[in-house]
Amino acid sequence: MKKEFVQFRCSVYEKKLLKVKARKSGLSISEYCRRAAFEDRIVERMTDEQIEAYKLLVKYQRNFKLITNMFRKRNPRLAEETAQLAKEIRQHLLNFRK
């Protein structure tokens, strides 16, 4: 249970920056500062545009895997290139989660 009260001084600019960063991560200023002080993970929430881009990348990655499987016997080189592209998209998807 949190009973103690801590205050610290900062400039107007720093306070606004703390508010913006806290809002983007979906936290209160207190919780944001607490996590920053204890070096806990602070994750910025994704915007609607970022979520749509993520969904689109998931579709592309799946489609390139299907294309790779389709061309595996007919054109191995093309299959290899599309497989590489699918791997690159997957890496970007994994970076989204960090």
Secondary structure by P-SEA (a helix, b strand, c coil): cccbbbbbbbcaaaaaaaaaaaaaacccaaaaaaaaaacccccccccaaaaaaaaaaaaaaaaaaaaaaaaccccaaaaaaaaaaaaaaaaaaaaaac
